[in-house]
């Protein structure tokens, strides 16, 4: 059973529309988009912070 068949996707979308209603779907999609945008921004900020920390560390010399 493959869940990626077009008929299964259409049935799943129909169930979602029936459960949540057509009015709430755009609001839910908008909220999901905002959440993903915030998540991506935080990941990017985390990567930038990690890069800054590596640049600030002075090179260490081996102990003799």
Secondary structure, DSSP 8 states (H G I E B T S, - for coil): --TTSHHHHHHHHHHHHHHH-HHHHHHHHHHHHHHHHHHHHHHHHHHHHHHHHHHHS-------
